[in-house]
Amino acid sequence: MSGMCTSTKLFLTFLRKLLRFKGINKMRNAWRLGKIFGIKIYIDSSWLIIFALVTWTLAGQYFPSQNQNWPLLLNWFLGITASLLFFASVLA
């Protein structure tokens, strides 16, 4: 690392600390949703960001471009529904 600039060294140090294994419980930023058959179900906070982006992309971009006559609320309802089904399929 002697030939690298200071900002590169700092970035690599940051990445090492970010990726360092901190034990079995990696869900530090998770919220508990409940239990199913004795299995605790958690959702990480990053999933909420991804959920919002997927919903916004579908409701704000994709559905209006495919169906111009649909009302705005229908686009958002379908975007939220499609995002929920997408995330449910990941859990299944």
Beta strands, then each sheet from edge to edge (+ up, - down):
strand 1: 30-36
strand 2: 39-44
sheet 1: 1+ 2-
end
